[in-house]
Amino acid sequence: QVQLVESGGGLVQAGNSLRLSCTASGRTISNYAMGWFRQAPGKEREFVAAISRSGSSTNYADFVKGRFTISRDNAKNTVYLQMNSLKPEDTAVYYCAADRIYYNHYKVTVNEYEYDYWGQGTQVTVSS
């Protein structure tokens, strides 16, 4: 079992930055591809960013490219999402997820149904 806890959310003005953290316990995340998703009120959960086990591969949703950066520190069992130039439409609950990877260390998981573990989420609110 892997427990994921997100932190770093809050209320910010448009144009500002936030860094989300996702800290895992129970297992080392070095065996997992990691991802960030978000869900705004009344909307489906959507993919934001993902990173491979080694951190060498990443993937981003088009709407965050150039603004958000996903990274990981396996020694700290933590994944980060640096969010710059935030917009009001980025307002959502942000979730961290872990996908157990056995063979392909470069796999970046985009499909939410492939993830095995999820955190409880952290609220990000961007005011205009």
N, C-alpha and C positions, 0 to 999 in steps of 0.2 A: 504494500500500500504506500502511496505517496500522498502526503498532505501538502497542499499549496496555499499559501497565504499572500494575498496582494496587499500592497500599501503604497502610499504616495499620492493618492487621489485628493481632490479638493476643489475649491472654487477659485478660478482665475479669470482674469480679463482676456479678451481676445488679443492675440498677438504674443501672449506670454507663453512660458514653458512649464512643463511638469515632467518629473521622472517617476515612473511607476516601477516598483520592485515586486518580484514574486519569489518568495523564499520557500524552498521545499524542505520537508522533513520526512523521515521514514526510509528513504532510498536516495542514493546519489542521482542527481539529474544528468550525470554524464552519459547515462544509458537512454536518455530520452531526447527526442526532438521536442522543442517547446514552442508555444504559440500564444499570441494575444488575440482575443476577440472582444467585441463590444456589442452592447444591446441598448438602444435608445428606447424611450417609452413608446409603446405601441408599434414597435418594429421588431423584425426578426434579428436574432443574433447574427453578426457578420464578422468575417475574418478581417484582421488588421495587419498582423505581421507574424512571421514564424522564422525559426532558426534551427539549423541542424544540430546534431549531437556535438560536433566539434566546434561549431560556431563559424565554420568556413562558408556555409551557404545560408542565404536569407531570402525571404520573399515578402513583398509588401502589397497591400491593396493599393489600387491606383490612387485612391483619394488621400493616402497618407505619404505617398512617395515624395521624397525630398524634404519632408517635415518630421517624420518619425524615424527612429532608429532602434532596432532591437539588438540586444547584446546579451551575453551570458558570462558568468564567472562560475565555472564548475567547482572551483575550490571553495567558493562561498555558497554553493548550491542555490544560486540566485540568477534570475533572469530579469533584465531591465527593459523598459520601453521609454526612451527619451522622446518626449513630444514637444516640438517647437512650433512656433507660429500657429498656436491653437485657434480654432474657429468655433463659433457657437454650435455649429453642426457636429462638432466632436463630442458634444455632451452625451454621456452614456455611462453605463456601468461597464467597466473593463474587467475582463476575465483572463486569467492565465490558465494554460492547459499543458498537459504532458502526454506525449505519445511514445510508448515503449518501442525502441528500435533495436532489432537484433542483428541486422546484417548491413544495411546501407547507411553508413555513417554520414552520408551527405544528403540524406533525404530531408526535405523541408515539407512539413505537413500542412496543407491548406484546408483540407476537408475536416470540419469539426467532428464528424462522426467517427473519425479515425483516432481521436484522442481518448485516452484512457482515464485521465484524472483532470479534475477541474477545481479551481479555487472558488471562493465565495463571491469574489468581485470587489471592486473599489469604485466609488462614484467619482466621476470627473464632470464638473460643471463649468462651462465656459460662458462668461457673460459678454454681451456686446457693448 
